[in-house]
Structures are given as C-alpha cells and as structure tokens.
Amino acid sequence: MSFVTDTTSDLGAEALDKDADQALEQDANLDAEESDDEDEEGAEDEEGAEAPAAGGSGRAAADLFRESEIAADYVEGLLDILDYDGDIDELVVSGRPVVEVVEGGDGSGKRLQALVGQRGATLEALQELSRLAVFRQTGSPSRLLLDVGGYRALRRKELGAIAKNAAEKVKEYGEAVRLEPMSAFERKCVHDVINALPGVESESEGVEPSRRIVVRPTA
C-alpha cells in the first residue's frame, strides 16, 4: 500500500498507513470469498456479483445505495485533498454498490489516471480504503466496486481478448495455458469469457498475489 501513501503524501502518512492496514485485513477475507466464488459460479453479469455472502444481492437496494453514498463521500474527500476534479456517480449494479469517478468538464482525465496506477494497482488500493470507510459506518463488510475514468470497462475488454486468445491456443494444441497472475476482478472477467466458450474450461490456482487462471480443454 506504500504507493498510496506516496501518491497522497499530504494526506497524513500515519493515518493512511493505519487505514491501509485495516483495509488489507478486511479485504483479504473478501478477496478470499471472491476467489472461491469465481471458481464455482462461472459467467455472471458483473464481476463478483455472484457472491451475496459479503454485501451482495441479499441486502436491500437502499442499504446498498447507502454504501455507495458513504464510499462516494470518502472518495470525494480524497479528491478534494489532492485537488483533483472529477464527477462521482453512486450506483447499485447487479446487487452491488458501485462508485464511478469520471472526468469532469475541465479535461481532468489525465490526472485521474494517477488514481488508477499500473495495471489498476492504485485503484485496487483505493477500493480497499473505500470499503473500509463503508465498514466503519455500517459495521458490515462491503463488496463495493470502485472505478476511475472507465478503467474497469476498458480492462474488461482487454481481458476478453486475452481469454479468447488463450482458448484458441488450448483448442489448437490441446494443452493447458497458464495466464499471468491477476487480481480477483481480472480473474472473474476471464472466467466469464472462458465459461461462455465451448471446448474449454478455466480455474484459478495459487495464492495472492500470484493467483492465476489456467485454461484447459474440457474433458
């Protein structure tokens, strides 16, 4: 989480480090559930939406929207401190609270990309902190999804191409293909694509942060 502290050095290093440590502890449990669920459930509409155990579709829509409001307030506070401009949308999608930060009318898109980081690493960290902010107010773990500048939609398309390419290789050579380590969000996107294709199947192996997907021919 040091990259978050470095990026936002004016926020107060001690406070962010404490928040980050607590967020990692909370999110480790959520990610473990997501990893197990993604292997079992297959293709669903939105990443992670299939797992109701930690803040999923079993909650009332009002409660889920409240989670998105809390997270949006937290993110807005960070943007104010960083002097970043962006419009914040609060949503509930497929039984999951969602906060989207989009470019404002001042051409702030490039600055917002700093909140995404390399391969979404900073975005994942901010999502963990936002979930922690929700947890502190509600007392319940949240499966909030945070997006910045449409990164997740773009990454989903890229992962779709990667998954299809792996499936073609498996069909051509009849051998399993192991993909590079991915986050829970990225793995879910790949599983969704593979599970919709005939003749191939996928499963996750390994432990974080080296957990990856293996694509193999169906038996």
C-alpha positions in Angstrom: 0.0 0.0 0.0 3.0 2.3 0.0 2.2 3.6 -3.4 -1.0 5.2 -2.0 0.9 6.9 0.8 3.5 8.2 -1.7 0.9 9.5 -4.1 -1.0 11.3 -1.4 1.8 12.4 0.9 -0.1 15.4 2.1 -2.9 13.3 3.5 -1.0 12.3 6.6 1.2 9.3 6.3 0.3 7.8 9.7 -3.5 8.0 9.1 -3.3 6.4 5.7 -1.0 3.6 6.8 -3.4 2.7 9.6 -6.3 2.8 7.2 -4.4 0.7 4.7 -3.5 -1.9 7.2 -7.1 -2.3 8.4 -8.4 -2.3 4.8 -6.0 -5.1 3.8 -7.1 -7.2 6.7 -10.8 -6.7 5.8 -10.3 -7.1 2.1 -8.2 -10.2 2.4 -11.4 -12.0 3.7 -13.5 -10.5 0.9 -11.0 -11.5 -1.8 -10.8 -15.0 -0.5 -14.5 -15.3 -0.9 -14.4 -13.7 -4.3 -11.7 -16.2 -5.4 -13.7 -19.2 -4.2 -16.9 -17.9 -5.7 -15.4 -17.1 -9.1 -14.1 -20.6 -9.5 -17.5 -22.1 -8.7 -20.0 -19.8 -10.3 -18.8 -19.1 -13.8 -20.3 -16.4 -16.1 -22.2 -13.7 -14.3 -23.2 -10.3 -15.4 -20.8 -8.2 -13.3 -17.5 -9.1 -11.7 -18.1 -10.6 -8.3 -21.8 -10.0 -8.4 -22.5 -13.7 -7.8 -21.4 -13.7 -4.2 -24.1 -12.5 -1.8 -22.3 -13.6 1.4 -20.4 -10.3 1.9 -22.7 -7.5 1.0 -24.3 -9.0 -2.1 -27.8 -9.2 -3.6 -29.4 -10.3 -0.3 -29.2 -6.7 1.0 -31.9 -4.2 0.4 -31.3 -1.8 -2.5 -31.5 1.2 -0.1 -28.7 -0.3 2.0 -26.5 -0.9 -1.0 -27.1 2.6 -2.2 -26.2 3.9 1.2 -22.9 2.0 0.9 -22.2 3.7 -2.4 -23.0 7.1 -0.9 -20.6 6.6 2.0 -17.8 5.5 -0.4 -18.5 8.4 -2.7 -18.2 10.9 0.2 -14.9 9.2 1.1 -13.5 9.4 -2.4 -14.7 13.0 -2.8 -12.7 13.9 0.3 -9.6 12.4 -1.2 -10.1 14.2 -4.5 -10.5 17.5 -2.6 -7.3 17.0 -0.7 -5.4 16.0 -3.9 -7.0 19.0 -5.7 -8.3 16.5 -8.4 -11.5 17.3 -10.2 -14.0 14.6 -11.2 -17.7 13.8 -11.2 -18.7 11.0 -8.9 -21.6 8.7 -9.7 -23.3 6.5 -7.0 -24.9 3.3 -8.3 -26.1 -0.1 -7.5 -25.4 -2.6 -10.2 -26.4 -6.3 -10.1 -26.8 -6.2 -6.4 -23.5 -4.5 -5.7 -22.7 -0.9 -4.6 -20.7 1.0 -7.2 -18.9 4.3 -7.3 -17.6 5.7 -10.5 -15.2 8.7 -10.8 -15.4 10.2 -14.3 -13.7 13.1 -16.0 -15.2 16.5 -15.3 -15.6 19.2 -17.9 -12.1 20.6 -17.2 -10.1 17.9 -19.0 -9.0 16.2 -15.8 -8.8 12.8 -17.3 -5.0 12.5 -17.3 -4.8 13.5 -13.6 -7.4 11.0 -12.7 -5.4 8.2 -14.3 -2.9 8.7 -11.5 -5.6 7.1 -9.2 -5.6 4.0 -11.4 -1.9 3.3 -11.3 0.0 0.5 -13.1 -2.5 -2.2 -14.1 -5.0 -0.8 -11.7 -2.9 -1.3 -8.6 -3.6 2.1 -7.1 -7.3 1.8 -7.9 -7.5 -1.5 -6.1 -5.9 0.1 -3.0 -8.4 3.0 -3.1 -11.2 0.5 -3.4 -10.0 -1.2 -0.3 -9.9 2.0 1.6 -13.4 2.9 0.4 -14.7 -0.4 1.6 -13.1 0.2 4.9 -14.9 3.6 5.1 -18.2 1.8 4.5 -17.4 -0.8 7.1 -16.6 1.9 9.7 -20.1 3.4 9.3 -22.2 0.3 8.7 -20.4 -2.3 10.7 -20.7 -4.7 7.7 -18.2 -5.8 5.1 -18.8 -4.3 1.7 -18.3 -5.6 -1.8 -18.2 -2.1 -3.2 -16.8 -1.7 -6.7 -14.8 1.5 -7.4 -13.9 2.6 -10.9 -12.0 5.6 -12.2 -12.2 7.0 -15.7 -13.8 3.9 -17.1 -10.7 1.8 -16.4 -12.5 -1.4 -15.5 -14.7 -1.4 -18.7 -11.6 -1.0 -20.8 -9.6 -3.6 -18.9 -12.6 -6.0 -19.2 -12.3 -5.7 -23.0 -8.6 -6.3 -22.9 -9.1 -9.4 -20.7 -11.7 -10.7 -23.0 -9.2 -10.7 -25.9 -6.6 -12.4 -23.7 -9.1 -15.1 -22.7 -10.2 -15.7 -26.3 -6.6 -16.0 -27.4 -5.8 -18.5 -24.6 -8.9 -20.5 -25.6 -7.8 -20.7 -29.2 -4.3 -21.9 -28.2 -5.9 -24.6 -26.0 -8.1 -25.8 -28.8 -5.3 -25.8 -31.3 -2.6 -27.6 -29.2 -4.8 -29.5 -26.7 -2.7 -28.3 -23.8 -3.4 -26.1 -20.8 -2.5 -22.5 -20.9 -1.5 -20.6 -17.7 -2.1 -16.9 -17.7 -0.1 -14.3 -15.8 -1.2 -13.5 -12.2 -4.3 -11.4 -11.9 -6.4 -9.6 -9.4 -9.8 -11.1 -8.4 -11.5 -8.6 -10.7 -9.4 -9.6 -13.6 -9.8 -13.3 -13.0 -13.5 -13.0 -12.8 -13.6 -11.2 -16.2 -11.5 -14.1 -17.8 -13.7 -16.8 -16.2 -16.8 -15.2 -17.6 -15.4 -15.3 -21.1 -13.9 -18.8 -20.9 -17.1 -20.3 -19.4 -19.1 -18.9 -22.4 -16.9 -20.7 -24.9 -17.3 -24.4 -25.9 -14.5 -26.9 -25.5 -12.5 -25.1 -22.8 -12.8 -24.5 -19.1 -10.9 -22.4 -16.5 -9.9 -22.5 -12.9 -7.8 -20.4 -10.6 -4.7 -21.7 -8.9 -2.1 -20.4 -6.5 -2.4 -17.8 -3.7 -2.4 -14.0 -3.8 -0.7 -12.0 -5.2 0.4 -14.8 -7.6 -3.0 -16.4 -8.1 -3.6 -17.0 -11.8 -6.0 -18.7 -14.2 -5.4 -22.0 -16.0 -7.3 -22.6 -19.2 -7.6 -26.2 -20.4 -9.6 -28.3 -22.7 -12.8 -29.8 -21.3 -12.7 -33.5 -20.5 
